[in-house]
Amino acid sequence: MSPYQLSSYAMALKAVGEIIQDYDSDKLFPAYGFGAKIPPDGKVSHQFPLNNNPDNPNCEGIEGVLESYFQSLRTVQLYGPTNFAPVINQVACLAAQVTDGSQYYVLLIITDGVISDMLQTKEAIVSASSLPMSVIIVGVGPAEFGAMEELDGDEVRVSSRGRYAERDIVQFVPFRDYVDHSGNHILSMARLAKDVLAEIPEQLLSYMKTRDIKPLSARPQ
């Protein structure tokens, strides 16, 4: 992986993470890596905790996620294939446990655009579309992101084995559109924030409406 991609990963994680972390009350984020050989036996994993703690993968704030990310880079060996489905299914399992509208999950995936399990990922997205969750995919680097745009489902709803997603739950953002030619400076945090969050409110509302979940009454002052 080139230094350009590494810096882009970290920059995208920090920029997008700082945008979405304000919508989380406890600022504890479970963070996973995928596509690497994990010590001590070198087994390839597609959902390993960045902090190396399977019992508690939570990181404190986006700074904690970044710290775990850099630490993980020093201990794992990046390795293909790149599979999205395992981590989507993992978050879907969490979302399936709380369907009363009290929690809504947002999975942030940062990728270079290469995906090895497109069919399984489509299946995972279709299954997750009935759950209280959304997926934000941020593409970094110069790759062709046709597969990511297909998963976004804005033009054609994602389908798998003849079954269509109940609703659109994926938002794709190409990070290169928001940085200068050097790749080191974000041109407009406001525009990045707007586009990252563009579909989340409607996706959340669509889940609540289909489940006939009403907002809680405001507490009296």
N, C-alpha and C positions, 0 to 999 in steps of 0.2 A: 504494500500500500504506500502510495507516494506521500511525501510531507504535505503536499497540497491537500490531499484528501484528509489527512489527519487533522490539519488545522481547520479544515472545513467542517469536519465532524464536531470538533470541540466548539467551534464558533456557532454552528447551527444549534447544538445542544444548549449552549448558554443563552443564545438569543431567543429561541423558541421556548425553552424551558422557563425563562424569566417572564415570558408573556403569559403562559398558562398556569404558572404556580400560584398566581394570585387567586385562582378559583378553587384552591384546595385549602381546607381549614387547618389541617395539622402540619402541612408542608413536609410530610413523610412520603417519599416516592420509592416504590419498589422498582429497581433498575436491573435490566437483564441485557446480556450480550447474546449474540447468535453468530454461528459460523466461526468456531475456533476450537483448537485442541486444548483441553483443560488438564493442568497438572493434578495429580502426579502421574497418571497413566497415559495421558495424551489422547484421551477419548474425545471425539468430535461432539460438540454440544450445540444446540440451537436455542437454549434458554438457560444460560448460567447466570447466577447473581453476580453483578459487577463487584459487590463488596465481599464476595467469596463466603457469604453466610446464607446457606440454603434455608435455615430456620427463620431468618429475619433479613430479607433482601432490601429493607427500607433504607433509604439514604436521606439525610437531613438537608432539605432544600436542594436547589439546583447546584449549589456549590458542593454539596456532599455527593451528588451524582457525578459531577465532573471529577472530583477527587478519586472516587471509586473507579471511574472510567480510566483515568491515567494510571492508576495502580494496576488495573486489570491488564492494560496494554503491556505492562512490564512482566506479566506472569503467564499470559496465554499466548498461543501461536495462532494467528489468524489463519483460517482454513475454510475452504469451500466444502460442500455447497452452501448457498445462502438460502435458508428456509424461513419463511415468515409464519407459516401455519402454527408451529408449536407455541410461539409466544402469544399469538392471537387467541388460540384455544385456551391458553392458561388464563388470560384476562377474562375470557368469556366464562370460564368456570367460576371466577370470583363474582362477576356480574350476575350470574344465574342465581347466586345465593341471596341477592338483595334486589328484588323486583318490585318493591312497593313504592318506588319513586324517591326514597330517602337518600339514595346514592346514585351517582352516575359516573361511569368510568370513561376516561380518555386515555387511550394507548398512543404514545408517541413513538414512531419508528423512524430512525434516521438511517438512510441507506444510500449506497452508491448507484442504485438502479438495477443491479444484477439480482435476479430472483430465480431460484432453482425449482421451486415447488408451486408454480402458478395454479395448477388445478386444485391442489390441496388448500392453497390460500383462498381461492374463490369459494371453495366449500366452507372454509372456516368463516369467511365474511358473511356468506348467506346464512349460516347457522347463528352467527352473532347478531344479525340484523334484527332479531326479535328480542334482544337483551338491552339493558340500559348502558350502552357503551358506544363510543365513537373511536375511530382510528385516524390519527393525523400522520401522514407519511411525508417526511421531508427528504427530498432528493439532493444529495451533494455531489460535487464534481461534474465532469463534462459528459457523463454517459447519456445515452438515449433512454428517455423515461417513458417510452410507450406503454410498457407493462403497468407502470404506476398509474398512468392516466386512465388505463382500462379499469383498474381497480377502483378509481375515484367514482365511477358510475354516474357522472353528471349527464352524459349523453345517453348511455345505455345502461340500465340497471344490471348489476353483477348477477350472474346466474351460474348454477352448477347442477349438472345432471337433470336439466329441465326444470329446476326449482329456482325462482328468482328471489333476490333479497327482499325482505319485507319492506325495508326502507334503505335509503342511501346513508351509510354510516362512515364513509371514507372521504377524507379531504387530502388531496395531494398538493404539495407546494414545492416547486423547484427552487432551491435556495440560491442558485447562481443568479436568478433574476433580481436578487436584492443586494448583491455585493458588487463592488467595483471590479475593474479588470484585473487588479492584483489579487483579488480573492481574499483580501485581508480586512476590508472595511465594509460595513453594512451601510447602504445608501440611505435607507429610510426604515427605521424601526417601526414607525407608525404604519407604513404600508405593509410591512411584514406582519405586524400584529393583526391588522385588518384582514389579510388574506388567510392567515393561519386559523383565525377564529370565525371566518366567514360563514361556515355551514354548521358550526357546533350548536348555536341557539336553536335553529330549526330542527336539527337532528334530535336534540333533547326534547323539544316540544312535541315532535312527531311521536316519540316513544310515549310520553305522558298522555297524549290525546288518544292514541290507539288503545291504551290501557285504562282510559277514563280516570286518570289520576289528577285530582284537583290540587291547586296550590294550598298550602297550609295558611290558615288565617294569621294575619299579623298579630303579634303579641301587643296588648295594650301598653302604652308608655306609662 
